[in-house]
């Protein structure tokens, strides 16, 4: 399974496009392209993503990313190239002896030179990620993420906090889970004004199908009113990969996301 996409089987390529929704012979079907991009992902026979390309609708290549792996199947480098064939960014990734990603170094290739920033990850005694730090080129701490868990060995995140710098809170999410183990409710908190007080902002409520695909997403106000609701319906191929996903927003059909696959023999 290609985990990045929740794609199953010996997939060779995945083409992703977006279309508006029209009605034809009493059915909702894809109409004209919407958005500007078509994505084409190429995968090796082990399920590793090799190249991800973004094309303009009806036009040429806009950008591509190339992924390089170590013998253990871990990504160790990513190179991004713009539509003119010029490298726009490159990344190097590092792992500890247990195969956990501990550092990512990103080089942004800008007109006036290369700007570098890096990110580190820290883990608790049982391997759960608990902190991530992002540094700028001048070694200034840009942001910090902190995770807590329901139980020490549950793997289920209780809170995810994002700070600007070390301790200026940007937001905090608190998670609840369904019986199937999927994130089912996310509560979001943000600072209030220029004080240290934290205010409850909203929550997202999710449901999933038996494949783990998202089916509904509701944005709920602190007063319990639904501010926005999204429904996803899917069509699948013989490999249990979805080929069409219809997104309905506030009861109005909005957009079709269409995936086209090729498979290894």
C-alpha positions in Angstrom: 0.0 0.0 0.0 1.2 3.5 -0.8 0.6 5.0 2.6 1.0 8.6 1.5 -2.2 8.3 -0.5 -4.1 5.4 1.1 -3.6 3.6 -2.2 -3.6 -0.2 -2.4 -2.1 -2.7 -4.8 0.9 -2.5 -7.1 0.3 1.1 -8.3 2.6 2.5 -10.9 1.2 6.0 -11.4 -1.5 8.2 -9.9 -3.0 11.1 -11.8 -5.1 13.6 -9.7 -7.5 16.1 -11.2 -10.4 18.3 -10.1 -13.6 18.9 -12.0 -16.8 20.9 -11.4 -20.1 18.9 -10.9 -22.7 18.6 -13.6 -25.8 16.5 -13.9 -26.0 14.0 -16.8 -28.8 11.5 -17.3 -29.9 12.0 -13.7 -26.5 11.4 -12.2 -23.8 13.8 -10.8 -20.7 13.5 -13.0 -17.4 15.4 -13.5 -17.7 18.4 -15.8 -14.9 20.9 -16.7 -11.6 21.2 -15.0 -11.4 23.5 -12.0 -8.2 24.7 -10.5 -5.0 25.1 -12.3 -3.1 21.9 -11.7 -3.0 18.2 -12.5 -0.7 16.0 -10.4 1.0 12.9 -11.6 2.8 10.7 -9.0 5.1 7.8 -10.1 5.6 4.9 -7.7 8.1 2.0 -7.7 7.1 -1.7 -7.2 7.7 -1.4 -3.5 5.2 1.4 -3.1 7.7 4.2 -2.8 6.8 7.5 -4.3 9.6 8.4 -6.7 8.5 11.5 -8.5 5.5 13.9 -8.0 4.8 16.3 -10.9 2.4 19.2 -11.2 1.2 20.2 -14.6 -0.9 23.2 -15.7 -4.3 22.2 -17.0 -3.8 21.9 -20.7 -0.2 23.1 -20.4 3.3 22.2 -19.4 5.2 21.1 -16.3 5.0 23.5 -13.4 7.1 21.8 -10.8 8.3 18.3 -9.8 9.7 16.6 -6.7 12.1 13.7 -6.8 12.4 11.4 -3.7 15.5 9.4 -2.9 15.4 6.4 -0.4 18.0 4.5 1.7 18.2 0.7 1.7 15.6 0.6 4.5 13.0 2.4 2.5 13.3 5.8 4.3 13.3 9.0 2.3 16.7 10.7 2.7 16.5 13.4 0.1 13.9 15.4 -1.8 14.7 17.7 -4.7 12.1 20.2 -6.1 12.5 21.6 -9.6 10.4 24.4 -11.1 8.9 24.4 -14.6 12.0 25.9 -16.1 14.1 23.0 -14.9 15.8 25.0 -12.1 16.2 23.5 -8.6 13.9 25.5 -6.3 14.6 23.6 -3.0 16.3 20.5 -1.7 15.9 18.6 1.5 18.0 16.1 3.5 16.4 13.9 6.1 18.1 12.0 8.9 17.1 9.1 11.1 18.2 7.5 14.4 19.2 3.9 14.9 15.5 3.0 15.4 14.5 4.5 12.0 12.8 7.6 13.5 13.1 10.8 11.6 15.1 13.2 13.8 16.2 16.0 11.5 15.2 17.7 8.2 17.4 20.3 6.5 15.7 22.4 3.8 17.7 24.6 1.3 15.6 27.2 -0.5 17.2 28.2 -3.7 16.3 31.9 -4.0 17.4 34.5 -6.7 19.9 36.1 -4.2 21.2 32.8 -2.8 20.4 29.8 -0.7 18.4 30.1 2.5 18.6 27.1 4.9 16.3 26.2 7.7 16.0 22.9 9.6 13.6 20.9 11.8 14.3 18.5 14.5 12.1 15.9 16.3 12.3 14.5 19.8 10.7 11.3 21.2 9.8 10.0 24.6 11.2 6.7 26.0 8.8 4.6 24.1 9.2 6.3 20.7 6.3 8.7 20.6 7.1 12.1 19.1 6.7 14.8 21.7 8.4 17.9 20.3 9.5 19.4 17.0 11.5 22.6 16.6 12.0 24.7 13.4 15.0 27.0 13.1 15.8 29.7 10.6 19.1 30.2 8.8 20.3 32.5 11.6 19.6 29.8 14.1 16.6 31.7 15.5 13.8 29.4 16.7 10.9 29.9 14.3 8.3 27.6 15.8 7.8 24.7 18.3 5.2 21.9 18.3 4.4 19.9 21.4 2.4 16.6 21.5 0.8 14.9 24.5 -0.9 11.5 24.5 -3.9 10.0 26.2 -1.8 7.1 27.6 1.9 6.6 27.6 1.8 3.8 25.0 -1.5 4.5 23.3 -0.1 6.4 20.3 -3.3 8.5 20.4 -2.5 12.2 20.5 -4.4 14.1 23.2 -3.1 17.7 22.5 -1.1 19.2 19.7 0.2 22.7 20.4 1.9 25.0 17.9 4.0 27.9 19.3 5.6 30.9 17.5 9.1 30.9 18.8 9.3 28.8 21.9 6.3 29.7 24.0 3.9 32.1 22.1 0.9 29.9 21.5 -0.6 30.1 18.0 -3.2 27.3 18.6 -3.8 24.1 20.5 -5.9 21.2 19.2 -7.4 18.6 21.5 -8.4 15.2 20.0 -11.1 12.7 20.6 -11.3 9.3 18.8 -14.1 7.1 17.5 -14.3 3.4 18.5 -12.6 2.5 15.2 -9.6 4.6 16.4 -9.9 7.4 13.9 -9.7 11.1 15.0 -13.4 11.9 15.3 -13.5 15.3 17.0 -10.8 18.1 17.1 -11.3 20.9 19.5 -9.3 24.1 18.7 -8.2 26.7 21.2 -6.5 30.0 20.5 -5.1 32.9 22.6 -7.5 35.7 23.4 -6.2 39.2 22.5 -2.8 40.1 23.9 -3.3 38.1 27.1 -2.2 34.7 28.2 -5.8 33.5 28.3 -6.8 30.6 26.0 -10.2 30.6 24.4 -12.3 27.8 22.9 -12.7 28.6 19.2 -14.5 25.7 17.5 -14.5 22.0 16.9 -14.3 19.7 13.8 -16.4 16.5 13.9 -15.5 13.7 11.5 -16.9 10.3 10.5 -15.1 7.7 8.4 -16.0 4.6 6.4 -14.7 1.1 6.9 -11.6 1.9 4.7 -10.7 4.8 6.9 -11.7 7.4 4.3 -13.3 10.6 5.6 -17.1 10.7 5.0 -18.2 13.8 6.9 -16.6 16.9 8.4 -18.6 19.5 10.3 -17.3 22.8 11.7 -19.1 23.5 14.9 -19.1 26.8 16.8 -18.6 27.1 20.6 -22.4 27.4 20.9 -22.9 24.1 19.2 -24.1 25.5 15.8 -22.8 23.9 12.6 -21.0 26.6 10.7 -20.0 24.4 7.7 -20.6 20.8 6.8 -18.8 18.7 4.2 -19.8 15.3 2.8 -17.6 13.0 0.7 -18.9 10.1 -1.4 -16.6 7.7 -3.3 -16.5 5.4 -6.3 -13.9 2.6 -6.2 -12.0 0.5 -8.7 -11.4 -3.3 -8.5 -8.3 -2.7 -6.3 -10.3 -0.8 -3.7 -8.8 2.5 -4.7 -11.2 5.3 -5.0 -11.3 6.9 -8.5 -13.9 9.6 -7.9 -14.6 11.6 -4.7 -17.6 14.0 -4.7 -17.3 16.8 -2.2 -20.6 18.3 -1.1 -20.5 21.5 0.9 -23.5 22.7 2.9 -25.7 20.3 0.8 -24.4 21.7 -2.5 -22.3 19.5 -4.8 -19.0 21.3 -5.0 -16.2 19.5 -6.8 -15.1 16.1 -8.1 -11.6 14.9 -7.2 -10.7 12.2 -9.8 -7.8 9.8 -9.6 -6.6 7.7 -12.5 -4.2 4.8 -11.8 -1.9 2.6 -13.8 -0.8 -0.7 -12.2 2.3 -2.9 -12.5 1.5 -6.2 -14.2 
